[in-house]
Amino acid sequence: MREHPRVFATLTAPSFGPVHNRPDTGRCRCGARHSDDDPALGTPLDPDSYDYAGAVLFNNHAGQLWQRFTVRLRREIAARAGLTQRELREVCRISYGKVAEFQRRGAIHFHAVVRLDGAEGPEDPPPSWARTRLLDDAIRAAAAHAYTTVTVPAAGHQPSRALRWGTQLDIRPVRAFSDGSELTEQAVAAYVAKYATKAAETTGTLDRRIGELAELDRYDVPDHTRRLIRACRDLEVLYPDRRLWAWAHMLGFRGHFSTKSRRYSVTLGALRQTRADYRAAQQAEALGLDDLEPDTVLVLADWQFAGHGHSPGESLLASTIARDLHLNREAAREALTDLTNEGEW
């Protein structure tokens, strides 16, 4: 599996307006040279013209964009291999593991390790035509293809939008070892671990769902983030099925930070079972039961039939309560009758 063609790809969001940044020239378009920890980084140069609605709608549809990208990627690889999609499935599997990260501007983007395996999965070598260059070309074509576009219909004052990936697409080969020109497995693992600890709260938002906008006043939420959250609230009425307000604390993004194809690596179910088996063995050793045969049935406790219905004391209490309720109802009826006869009702 370590020799299979694989790349580390980063798919980003498009531009929603110019923001403060640190270009290679060192000077931002605003004329300043921002330090790495400058809170202005990622905020719009002109907040009033920034497309906040487009930003949160992109975050909200990012999962669909990724799904369309993976579908198109299979088609692009099949075309380059001279195969139909059915023929491709018989000789090659496309596996991936990806993590989501928020940029400072509050836009989501994905980092993914994409790998070509044989038909049976990671243990099966890929076909001879499967090369890193082919995978690189296919990813670029899939990300730019018109199919990899999600259309959001017009609603209210919002125009129809065609959401697609940004033009900044980074693809780097992954090798078990590298001379510095390519990423190593260890470097990719370090990147993924870093991204796994970065959530939407790194942009200044909250780490839980928001009930009312007034809650933001109790926290030091930056103005740019407030505008993104407010855009989620305003768009909730226009696109109720997207549940933008429910995910306003994630700036509209409603996906998981980490996902993978089933055959990329060990499944989560297998990991849970391994943890359960380990804890069971650990507990058995602590109780001195680790020398038992695996098929041994150990009885720790048993149940005995104690009877049914009320005990004598409970029966007496229940009958007393029932009698008191009956007497109360009779007294209420008599009092009502007296009031009616006297004309006071």
C-alpha positions, 0 to 999 in steps of 0.5 A, a space after each residue: 500500500 505504501 507504494 500505491 499512487 497517492 497525493 495530498 490534495 487541497 481544495 479551497 473555496 472561491 473568492 467572496 471578496 478581497 481580504 487582508 493577507 500576507 502575500 509573497 511580496 510581504 505587503 497586503 493590498 491595504 498597504 500594510 505588512 501584517 504579522 502572522 498573528 494580526 487579527 485583521 488577517 482574513 477579514 475583508 478589505 471592504 466588509 460592506 461589499 463582501 459576499 457573506 451570503 455566498 460564503 456561508 452558502 458555500 460552507 453549507 454546500 461543501 459536502 455536496 461539492 465533495 460528493 460531486 468531485 469524487 463522482 467526477 474523479 472516477 470518471 476522469 480516471 476511467 477516461 484516462 485509463 481508456 476504460 468505462 466506469 464499470 471496467 474501472 471498478 473491476 481493476 482499480 479502487 479510488 480511496 481517500 481520507 479527508 479533513 475539513 479546515 476553516 481558513 481565517 476568512 471563515 471559508 471551509 476547505 478540504 485536505 485529502 489523501 487520495 490513493 489508487 488501489 487494486 480492485 480488492 482494496 489496499 492489499 491489492 496492487 493497482 494496475 500498471 497504468 495507475 500513476 501519480 501523474 495520472 491521478 494528479 491530472 484527474 483531480 485537476 480536471 474533476 475539480 474544474 469540471 462543470 459537473 462539480 458545481 452545485 446550483 443554489 436557486 434564487 430566493 427572495 433578494 438572493 440571486 441564483 448561485 453556481 457554487 464551485 471550488 476555488 482556483 487555488 488547488 494544491 496537489 503534492 505526491 506522497 511518498 514513504 520517504 522523500 528528498 524534500 520535493 515531495 511530502 512524506 507519510 509523516 508530514 501528511 500525518 502531522 498536517 492531518 493532526 494539526 487540522 483535526 484540532 482546528 475548528 470553526 472557533 479558530 475564526 472567533 465563533 462559538 463551539 456550540 449552537 447559537 440560540 439568539 444573536 444577543 448571545 454574541 454580545 457576551 463573547 468577544 466575537 469578531 465583527 467579520 464572524 458576526 456578519 457570517 453568523 448573521 448571514 446564516 440567520 438571514 438566509 434561514 428564512 430563504 433556504 429553510 431546508 439547509 438549516 443554516 441557523 442551526 449550523 451558524 456556529 459552524 458558519 453554515 458548514 454542516 459536515 464532519 471534520 474528518 471522513 474517509 472512503 470505506 476501503 481507505 483504511 481500517 473502519 471505525 467499527 473495527 476500531 471500536 471492536 478492538 477497543 472493546 476487546 482490549 477493555 474486556 481483556 483488561 477487566 478480565 485480568 483485573 478480576 483474575 479471569 484471564 485464564 478462562 477459555 474463550 468459550 467459557 460462560 461466566 455467570 456473575 449473577 442470576 435472577 429469581 422470581 419474587 412474585 407479581 402484583 402488590 405485596 400485602 402492605 402495598 395492597 392496603 396502601 393502594 386501597 386506602 388511596 382509592 377509598 380517599 379519592 372516592 370519598 373526595 369525589 362524593 364530597 365534591 358532588 354534594 357540595 356542587 348540588 348544594 350550591 345549585 339548589 341555593 342559586 349560587 352557581 
